């Protein structure tokens, strides 16, 4: 269902970004990049509250005519951004949440690997296959 | 024979130029030829067909051993093909002495970097080098003259640790014969063996000690051993094949491959000696074989293997089945095995091979004492998988640095975890004390409840898990926190009731509940979560909703179909509320109960568990239906009201 999935580090550089192969993948990258501002805005809005109280799922960040961008942030300020196709009306919020949950779980698995240094690009095959499974559904 | 061979070779050669073999070469080649021809019948993986073909005297060398020998020369396949063509074997269809010698010369030429042509062999060439692949003997053609005691090793392309072994054997050979030659005058590196180059350095350091015992006194005994024969005096290799360590500290020992006998299928199978070795290494890192090795310790250890970090990362991903950042003994063995395989040139698999799965490893090597004792001590009423499984989950929940169980739930932050903490704290130390390191090896951890309730995502960071529980969770709700704690209690206390009263007899309606389930309920004073209790962790995590309390009465009839114990247990639920004292009582007999062990208990508990699961599902379903019924009722009432209001209007 997702057209593009990105994992952004706390310092706002991408740890992992993957799109459905189209001719203009760069636009997805741009969308993710612009969505970071929205994410920061949402985070700071509830920033003073304790982390626990803050909801991790940020919801729809902003819609464009063709796509919708959803965001999710973890407790360590790692952001997941997902771009989905607007043409899929049946895509419900719960599904997006579950996708983010899966992403988060896979991300924690990657972190558990002692050979992974936080801040490195994510090269885990398990993570890749999980993202692929999320994206393939589009086609 | 050499002269004749030389002459024949000369005539047999393409362009007709005589093939001149030096004495050394002649001796080598004839030995090799004899080996290929003679051992065809006894060759290890080559099989009888070649032997049959080579049967008519020693005139021809069997294709199998020859092919293996050529592969042992470490030349790329195309080169070998070229050589085979050039030497005329393809033309005549077999490897006669002529062809064989020409081929050997061509191999020497190729190894020296000369193009593979007939012309190349006219000049003086060093002897071709064949790397040892298998254990039988070793071939060592080098510039130095250790020609005696050379044997063709049929390379085991698939067998693991060949390179190690080869190095080792070569080392020994060298030591005994001519200390000058470095055994690892690296062959033209074929890609899969590139990693052996660093080995050579390590080996050269160890050469002085290769003759001595290596740290771990494992002997590599190849099941298929070609007759070492007389000339292998220097070999002495067969019995004491020690694996040299790459680096002393890493001390990767070559283990003999039992799987040599079935090499086509099982490069991933761990042999006994290997397993012992791994276990010893595990112990050196972590004295308690039942506990974990933490991620950082394992990282330091495996980094010594000099594999690249991405590869190590991938190996870790494969072997850490439960993704908890620590390695249990089976996981460690699997990881070690993969590393060794990789060092030997095997490509890493895409998924963990079945023989390296933790479950398999535990089952296959149950003899490790600690496993047995732990299980015994635990009142092994539960099936090993399930019980340790639960414990394991508990421990993992709470731990990052697995050293210290009774500090359980520290990392848990979620609401359900806190409930767990309170209720299970007492259960935990009891059980933990008895199974200090238990069942890390239980690997149904995949089913481990990524028990974060889905609604509270903040826990997820701490949890580090993300697999869906096996049972389909209806909805995440917070109320299951108690339920999960109850589950755990149930897990820990299953033996109690069973021991006390064979089959759980239908208990009296109130307090004195010998049944564990009841005691738990009473314990928790929370009726319904029990329903949801799938004994496995899954239940805990499962947001299986236990707010069915109210629906208990209606669900009773359903439950009556189930086994009496469960029925009794369930029936007690609604009325159970005041089970506090009972629960306390039941908690105490814990230690005593656990000492008993009976298969009956085990069976009963599994049955209980299954029934409870079924109960949970049915109860859930029931509650949902009840809910719908209520809603429908309300709608109906609303509609009727509307009708009432409208009716006078229409009538009028």
Interface residues (C-beta under 8 A of the other chain):
Chain A: X51 X52 X55 X56 X57 X74 X75 X76 X97 X98 X101 X102 X104 X105 X106 X108 X109 X111 X112 X113 X114 X115 X116 X123 X124 X125 X126
Chain B: X295 X296 X298 X299 X309 X310 X312 X313 X314 X316 X317 X320 X323 X324 X325 X350 X413 X450 X454 X457 X458 X460 X461 X463 X464 X465 X466 X467
